[in-house]
Amino acid sequence: MPTVAATALTEYIARVFAATGSPDHEARRVAEHLVGANLRGHDSHGVIRAPAYVAYALDGTLRPGAAATVVRESPSTALLDGGWNYGQIAAHHATNLAIAKARETGVGFVSAFNSGHIGRVGAYGEQIAQAGMIAFGGVNSPGTRLTAAFGGAHRRTGTSPIMIAMPGPTPEEPFVLDMATSVVAEGKMKVAVNKGVQVASQLIIDGDGRPTTEPRDFYGTGANPKEGALLPVGGEAGGHKGFGLNVAMEALSGILSGAGTSIEGQRGSNGVFMMALDPERFTGADTFVSMMTALLGWVKEPPYAPGFAEVMTAGEPERRTMAQRLEHGVPLDDATWAQLMAAAASVGVPPMAAE
C-alpha cells in the first residue's frame, strides 16, 4: 500500500486534470480539494474520486474550463450555472459569491446547478468560516439513488450531505459539521470494496432489503446481483430524523437550484446551495467567537463516558488526521493506486513512482 507525500500527490493529480483540458489553476484547485479530503481522513471524498472525474471529462459529461454564469441575482441571493465544469470550481465560485453578498447585506445565499461532483462539502464551510462568517450548505445528486427511506427497502434518494460551519477559538480551529444524511457516505463503500474489507452492521441493506456487512452487496456485485442501499442516519431508533434531514437537503439543494431531485433520473449534476451569514450583523463577530469558544470548552469538559478519554467537536478529528498525514504522507490502498495510474494513462500522464 503506497504512502505519498501530500505535496507530491497534489502536483501529480493536478497534472492529470490539466491533461483533461482544465486550466492549470483550476486543475490545481480540484487536486488540492481531493488531497485535502485525504489529509483530513475522508478518503471517500479524496483522490479515489479522480478516475471517475477523468472518465466524465473524456466522455463529455464534464467540460473542464467551462465558465460559471449567474442566471438570476439579487443583493443577497444568486442562481449559478456551473457550466458542467468540475464541481469544485463551480462550488468555490458559489461560495465566494455567497461571502461577497454577506459582506454587503449580512447574508448571502447562492444555489448552483450544472455542476460536477463538488467533493467534501466541509471544505466550503471552512472557506466561509475563514472569512469570519457562519456557513450553511448542502448538495444533492439528481437521478442518483443511494439511500433507502426510513422503513423502505430500496434506493430512493442520494446521501444529501448537510454542512454547518462557523469560526472557532482561532482561525485554524473552525467548527465544521459535514455529514451525509445517510449513515455513511457512499464513498465509504468504495473504500471498503477497494480494501476488500467488511463494513459495520446497520450501514447498508442488500437488494432485497436485508441487513448486510458486505460492501459489494451495496453495488450488486456480491452474492445478490440487485443493488442495495445505504440507511438514513439514526439507525433503528432515530432513522426517521435522518430521513427527514435527507429529504429536506434534497429539496434545498435540488429544487431551489433547479438541478432536480432523485426522482427525475437526469444527469448527475450536483444541486448545490451555500449560505454565508455575517455575525457582525447580529451579536457581533468578536462576541460570537468568544461565546463559541466558551461553548466548545464547556461541552469538552470531563467527566467522560466509559471508554472515552476526551470529547472532540466537529472539525477536531480532521485536524488531527491532517497533522499526522502531512508529516507521514497520505496512505492509499493498492486498488485505488492502480485506478489512479490507469486514469492518468488514459490522458497521457506517465505513472507516478509509489513510495
C-alpha positions in Angstrom: 0.0 0.0 0.0 1.7 3.2 -1.1 2.1 6.3 1.1 2.6 9.5 -0.8 3.6 13.0 0.4 0.6 15.4 0.1 2.5 17.9 -2.0 3.7 15.3 -4.5 0.3 13.8 -4.7 -1.4 17.2 -5.3 1.1 18.1 -8.1 0.5 14.7 -9.8 -3.3 14.8 -9.6 -3.2 18.4 -10.9 -1.2 17.2 -13.9 -3.9 14.6 -14.6 -6.7 17.1 -14.5 -4.8 19.6 -16.6 -4.4 16.8 -19.2 -8.2 16.7 -19.4 -8.2 20.3 -20.6 -8.6 22.0 -17.3 -6.7 25.3 -16.9 -3.7 24.9 -14.6 -5.1 27.0 -11.8 -8.4 25.1 -11.9 -6.7 21.7 -12.2 -4.7 22.5 -9.1 -7.8 23.7 -7.2 -9.6 20.3 -7.8 -6.4 18.4 -6.9 -6.0 20.4 -3.7 -9.6 19.7 -2.8 -9.3 15.9 -3.3 -6.0 15.6 -1.5 -7.3 17.9 1.3 -10.1 15.4 1.9 -7.5 12.6 2.1 -5.5 14.6 4.5 -8.5 15.0 6.8 -9.2 11.3 6.8 -12.1 11.5 4.4 -10.6 9.1 1.8 -14.1 8.5 0.4 -14.0 12.1 -1.0 -10.3 12.1 -1.8 -8.3 11.0 -4.8 -10.4 7.8 -5.1 -12.8 10.1 -7.0 -10.2 11.2 -9.6 -10.7 8.3 -12.0 -14.4 8.9 -12.3 -13.8 12.7 -12.8 -11.4 11.9 -15.6 -13.8 9.5 -17.2 -16.6 12.1 -17.2 -14.3 14.6 -18.8 -13.3 12.2 -21.5 -16.9 11.2 -22.3 -18.1 14.8 -22.4 -20.2 14.7 -19.3 -17.9 17.4 -17.8 -16.5 20.3 -19.6 -13.2 21.3 -18.0 -12.5 25.0 -18.1 -16.2 26.0 -18.7 -17.2 29.3 -17.2 -19.8 29.7 -14.5 -22.5 32.2 -15.1 -25.0 34.0 -12.9 -28.5 33.2 -14.2 -30.5 35.2 -11.6 -29.4 37.6 -8.8 -30.5 39.9 -6.0 -28.4 41.7 -3.4 -28.4 38.7 -1.1 -29.1 35.8 -3.5 -27.8 34.3 -6.7 -28.5 31.3 -9.0 -25.4 30.0 -10.7 -25.0 27.8 -13.8 -21.7 25.8 -13.3 -21.4 25.1 -17.0 -20.7 21.4 -16.3 -17.1 22.2 -15.1 -15.6 20.2 -12.3 -17.8 20.6 -9.3 -15.1 22.1 -7.1 -14.8 25.0 -9.5 -18.5 25.8 -9.5 -18.9 25.3 -5.7 -15.8 27.5 -5.0 -17.3 30.3 -7.1 -20.7 29.9 -5.5 -19.1 30.1 -2.0 -17.1 33.2 -2.9 -20.3 34.8 -4.2 -22.2 34.0 -1.0 -19.4 35.5 1.1 -19.3 38.7 -1.0 -23.1 39.1 -0.7 -23.0 38.5 3.0 -20.4 41.3 3.4 -22.9 43.6 1.7 -26.2 42.6 3.1 -25.4 40.3 6.1 -26.5 37.1 4.3 -25.6 35.5 1.0 -27.5 32.5 -0.3 -26.3 31.0 -3.6 -27.7 28.0 -5.4 -25.9 26.3 -8.3 -26.7 23.7 -10.9 -24.9 22.1 -13.9 -22.0 21.2 -11.6 -19.9 18.0 -11.4 -19.4 16.3 -8.1 -18.3 19.0 -5.6 -16.4 16.8 -3.2 -16.2 17.3 0.5 -18.8 19.9 1.4 -16.9 20.8 4.6 -14.2 22.5 2.5 -16.6 25.3 1.5 -17.7 25.6 5.2 -14.0 26.2 6.0 -13.8 28.8 3.3 -16.8 30.7 4.8 -15.5 30.3 8.4 -12.1 31.6 7.3 -13.9 34.8 6.1 -15.3 35.1 9.7 -18.8 34.0 8.8 -21.2 31.3 9.6 -21.9 28.7 6.8 -24.8 26.5 6.0 -24.8 24.4 2.9 -25.6 21.2 1.2 -25.7 19.2 -2.0 -27.8 16.5 -3.8 -27.3 14.5 -7.0 -30.3 14.4 -9.2 -31.0 10.9 -10.5 -28.5 9.3 -8.1 -30.3 6.9 -5.8 -28.3 5.6 -2.9 -30.2 5.8 0.3 -33.4 4.0 1.4 -36.3 5.8 3.0 -36.7 5.1 6.7 -38.8 1.9 6.7 -38.1 1.4 2.9 -36.1 -1.4 1.4 -34.8 0.2 -1.9 -32.8 3.2 -3.0 -34.8 6.4 -3.2 -32.6 9.5 -2.6 -28.9 10.5 -2.6 -26.8 10.9 0.5 -27.8 14.6 0.7 -25.0 15.9 2.9 -25.5 18.8 5.3 -22.8 21.3 6.3 -22.7 23.9 9.1 -19.5 25.7 9.9 -18.5 28.7 11.9 -15.4 30.4 13.4 -13.9 28.7 16.4 -11.3 29.7 19.0 -8.7 30.5 16.4 -8.8 30.8 12.6 -7.2 27.4 12.4 -9.9 25.8 14.6 -13.3 26.3 13.0 -16.3 24.3 13.9 -17.1 22.2 10.8 -20.0 19.9 10.8 -20.1 18.0 7.5 -22.2 14.8 7.4 -24.1 12.7 5.0 -27.7 12.3 6.0 -27.3 8.6 5.2 -25.5 6.8 8.0 -22.3 6.9 5.9 -21.2 8.4 2.6 -21.4 6.2 -0.5 -17.6 6.7 -0.9 -17.1 4.7 2.3 -18.4 1.7 0.4 -15.9 2.4 -2.5 -13.1 2.5 0.0 -14.2 -0.8 1.7 -14.5 -2.6 -1.7 -11.0 -1.4 -2.7 -9.6 -2.6 0.6 -11.5 -5.8 0.5 -13.0 -5.4 3.9 -16.4 -5.7 5.5 -18.3 -2.7 6.9 -20.0 -2.3 10.2 -23.6 -3.5 10.7 -26.6 -1.2 10.3 -25.0 0.8 7.5 -26.4 -0.9 4.4 -29.0 -3.3 3.2 -28.8 -5.6 0.1 -31.1 -5.6 -2.9 -33.8 -7.5 -1.0 -33.8 -5.1 1.9 -31.8 -7.4 4.2 -29.0 -6.1 6.5 -25.5 -6.9 5.3 -21.9 -6.0 6.1 -20.6 -6.9 2.6 -19.9 -3.6 0.7 -20.2 -5.3 -2.6 -23.9 -6.0 -1.8 -24.4 -2.3 -2.0 -23.2 -2.2 -5.6 -24.9 -5.5 -6.6 -21.6 -7.2 -7.2 -21.7 -9.5 -4.2 -23.9 -12.6 -3.7 -27.0 -10.6 -4.5 -27.0 -9.1 -8.1 -29.5 -6.4 -7.1 -28.2 -3.1 -5.8 -28.5 -2.5 -2.1 -28.9 0.8 -0.3 -27.5 3.0 2.4 -29.6 3.5 5.5 -30.5 7.0 6.8 -28.5 8.3 9.7 -30.0 7.5 13.1 -30.4 3.7 13.0 -33.5 1.9 14.1 -34.3 4.3 16.9 -33.7 7.6 15.1 -33.6 6.9 11.4 -36.8 8.9 10.8 -34.8 12.0 11.9 -32.0 11.3 9.4 -34.5 10.5 6.7 -36.3 13.9 7.4 -33.0 15.7 7.0 -32.2 13.8 3.9 -35.4 14.8 2.2 -35.0 18.4 3.4 -31.5 18.7 2.0 -32.6 17.1 -1.3 -35.2 19.8 -1.6 -33.0 22.7 -0.6 -30.2 21.6 -2.9 -32.0 20.2 -5.9 -35.3 22.0 -6.1 -34.2 25.6 -5.3 -31.3 25.3 -7.7 -33.4 23.8 -10.5 -30.9 20.9 -10.7 -33.7 18.4 -10.0 -34.1 15.6 -7.5 -33.6 11.9 -7.3 -36.9 11.1 -8.9 -36.1 12.7 -12.2 -33.4 10.4 -13.5 -31.5 13.1 -15.2 -27.7 13.5 -15.5 -25.8 13.5 -12.2 -25.4 17.3 -11.8 -24.9 18.3 -8.2 -27.6 20.7 -7.0 -25.8 23.0 -4.5 -26.6 25.7 -2.0 -24.1 27.7 0.1 -25.2 30.3 2.6 -22.9 32.8 4.4 -24.1 34.7 7.4 -22.2 37.6 8.9 -22.3 37.5 12.7 -21.3 41.2 12.8 -24.9 42.0 11.9 -26.1 40.2 15.0 -24.3 39.8 18.3 -21.0 41.0 16.7 -18.2 38.9 15.3 -15.9 39.2 18.3 -18.7 38.3 20.8 -19.7 35.4 18.6 -16.2 33.9 18.6 -15.8 34.5 22.3 -19.1 32.8 23.1 -18.5 30.0 20.7 -15.1 29.4 22.3 -16.7 29.2 25.7 -19.4 26.8 24.4 -16.8 24.4 22.8 -14.8 24.4 26.0 -17.9 23.7 28.1 -19.0 20.7 26.1 -15.5 19.2 26.2 -15.2 19.2 30.0 -15.0 15.9 31.9 -16.2 13.6 33.2 -16.2 11.3 30.2 -18.2 8.2 29.3 -16.5 4.8 29.8 -14.0 4.1 27.0 -13.5 7.8 26.2 -10.6 10.0 27.2 -11.9 13.2 25.8 -14.7 14.9 23.9 -14.0 16.1 20.3 -16.1 18.6 18.5 -16.8 18.8 14.7 -13.6 19.5 12.9 -11.2 18.3 15.5 -10.7 14.7 14.3 -10.0 16.1 10.8 -7.3 18.5 12.0 -5.5 15.8 14.0 -5.5 13.4 11.0 -4.3 16.2 8.7 -1.3 16.9 11.0 -0.4 13.2 11.0 -0.7 12.8 7.3 1.1 16.0 6.5 4.0 14.5 8.4 3.9 10.9 7.3 2.1 11.0 4.0 -1.3 10.0 2.5 -1.9 6.3 2.6 -3.6 4.8 -0.5 -4.8 1.2 -0.9 -3.4 -0.7 -3.9 -6.7 -0.8 -5.8 -7.1 3.0 -5.6 -3.5 3.5 -6.6 -3.9 1.2 -9.7 -7.1 3.1 -10.6 -5.3 6.4 -10.4 -2.5 5.3 -12.6 -5.0 3.9 -15.2 -6.8 7.2 -15.2 -3.5 9.1 -15.6 -2.5 6.8 -18.5 -5.9 7.5 -20.2 -4.9 11.2 -20.6 -1.3 10.5 -21.4 0.3 11.2 -18.0 3.1 8.8 -17.1 2.7 6.8 -13.8 3.9 8.2 -10.5 6.5 6.3 -8.6 5.0 4.8 -5.5 6.8 5.3 -2.2 
